[in-house]
């Protein structure tokens, strides 16, 4: 029994070094704070920015984060926590809850305006390319039907 206890102490001392006064501590504490800009569903004033942030962040943390790191002047911060949805797992059948999400509405000074970046152009080139390829496929199929309209007894894979 004593052997097990001494091994447990060794393991615990190995993982968590004992603090000794005067020795340099090789510990780096990094916060788990993160923020991402979210475009709101409803139209807002140009000096209000909508963020999705870490649940642990408080209003003061958000304000300091933006002011100290990004040099953005902040006048007011409002936060809201949206509860995650409950849903039934498809395969197993048990109930699963999604994570809660915290939103921060940051108000900038009146003279500042924030515009969300335009990531996608107005024209959707992918849809235009899809429509062109669909039209081309329709034309080739019509030409195939016209070439083989007199040969109803021959299978489609056997063509001239």
C-alpha positions in Angstrom: 0.0 0.0 0.0 2.8 2.4 0.9 4.5 1.6 -2.4 1.4 2.6 -4.3 1.1 5.9 -2.4 4.8 6.8 -3.0 4.4 6.0 -6.7 1.3 8.3 -6.8 3.2 11.1 -5.1 6.0 10.7 -7.7 3.6 10.9 -10.5 1.8 13.9 -9.1 5.2 15.6 -8.4 6.3 14.9 -12.0 3.2 16.4 -13.5 2.9 19.5 -11.3 6.4 20.8 -10.2 6.5 22.1 -6.7 6.8 25.9 -6.5 10.1 26.9 -5.0 10.6 30.6 -4.1 13.3 32.3 -6.2 13.5 29.7 -9.0 12.5 30.8 -12.5 9.1 29.4 -13.3 8.7 28.0 -16.8 5.0 28.5 -17.1 3.2 30.4 -19.8 -0.5 31.1 -19.2 -2.4 31.7 -22.5 -6.1 32.7 -22.3 -8.7 30.7 -24.0 -10.3 33.9 -25.4 -11.3 34.2 -29.0 -13.6 36.4 -30.9 -15.0 36.3 -34.4 -17.0 38.9 -36.4 -20.5 37.8 -37.3 -22.8 39.6 -39.8 -26.1 40.2 -38.0 -29.4 39.0 -39.5 -31.1 42.4 -38.9 -29.8 45.7 -40.1 -28.0 47.6 -37.3 -26.4 51.1 -36.9 -23.1 51.5 -38.7 -21.2 51.9 -35.4 -22.3 48.6 -33.9 -20.3 45.4 -34.5 -21.6 41.9 -33.8 -19.1 39.3 -32.4 -19.3 35.7 -31.4 -16.9 35.2 -28.5 -15.8 32.7 -25.8 -18.4 31.9 -23.1 -15.8 32.8 -20.4 -15.3 36.3 -21.6 -17.0 39.1 -19.6 -17.9 42.6 -20.9 -14.7 44.0 -19.4 -12.6 41.3 -21.1 -14.2 42.0 -24.5 -13.6 45.7 -24.1 -9.9 45.3 -23.0 -9.4 42.7 -25.7 -10.4 45.1 -28.5 -8.8 48.2 -27.0 -5.4 46.7 -26.0 -4.8 44.2 -28.9 -6.6 45.9 -31.9 -6.6 49.6 -30.7 -10.3 49.9 -31.3 -12.1 52.5 -29.2 -15.1 50.9 -27.5 -17.9 52.9 -25.9 -20.3 50.1 -24.8 -20.5 46.3 -24.8 -23.6 44.3 -24.5 -23.6 40.4 -24.3 -26.1 37.7 -24.9 -25.9 34.0 -24.4 -27.9 31.8 -26.8 -28.6 28.3 -25.4 -27.6 25.4 -27.7 -30.3 23.3 -29.3 -31.4 20.0 -27.9 -31.7 17.3 -30.6 -32.0 13.6 -30.8 -29.0 11.7 -32.1 -29.9 9.9 -35.4 -27.9 6.7 -34.9 -28.0 6.1 -31.1 -31.3 7.8 -30.2 -30.1 9.7 -27.1 -30.5 13.5 -26.7 -27.6 15.7 -27.4 -27.2 19.4 -26.5 -25.2 21.8 -28.7 -22.8 24.2 -27.1 -24.0 27.6 -25.9 -22.9 30.6 -27.9 -22.1 34.0 -26.5 -22.7 37.1 -28.7 -21.2 40.5 -28.0 -22.6 43.7 -29.5 -19.9 46.3 -29.4 -20.7 50.0 -29.8 -18.0 52.2 -31.4 -17.9 56.0 -31.1 -20.5 57.9 -33.2 -17.9 59.2 -35.7 -16.7 55.6 -36.5 -18.4 53.4 -39.0 -17.8 49.7 -39.5 -18.5 48.0 -42.8 -18.4 44.2 -43.1 -16.0 43.0 -45.7 -17.5 41.8 -49.0 -16.2 38.2 -49.4 -18.3 37.3 -52.4 -19.0 39.3 -55.5 -22.5 40.2 -56.6 -22.3 37.8 -59.6 -22.2 34.2 -58.7 -19.9 32.8 -61.3 -20.4 29.2 -60.2 -24.1 29.3 -61.0 -23.3 30.8 -64.4 -20.8 28.1 -65.2 -23.4 25.5 -64.1 -26.0 26.9 -66.4 -23.6 27.0 -69.4 -22.6 23.3 -68.9 -26.3 22.4 -68.5 -27.2 24.1 -71.8 -24.3 22.4 -73.5 -25.5 19.0 -72.2 -29.0 19.7 -73.4 -27.7 20.5 -76.9 -25.6 17.4 -77.2 -28.6 15.2 -76.0 -30.9 16.8 -78.6 -28.3 16.1 -81.3 -28.0 12.5 -80.1 -31.8 12.1 -80.3 -31.9 13.5 -83.9 -29.1 11.3 -85.1 -30.8 8.1 -83.7 -34.5 8.9 -84.3 -34.8 6.3 -87.1 -32.9 3.6 -85.2 -35.3 2.7 -82.4 -34.3 -1.0 -82.3 -30.6 -0.3 -81.7 -29.4 0.2 -78.1 -28.3 3.6 -77.0 -24.7 2.6 -76.2 -24.3 1.4 -79.9 -24.0 4.7 -81.9 -22.4 5.8 -85.1 
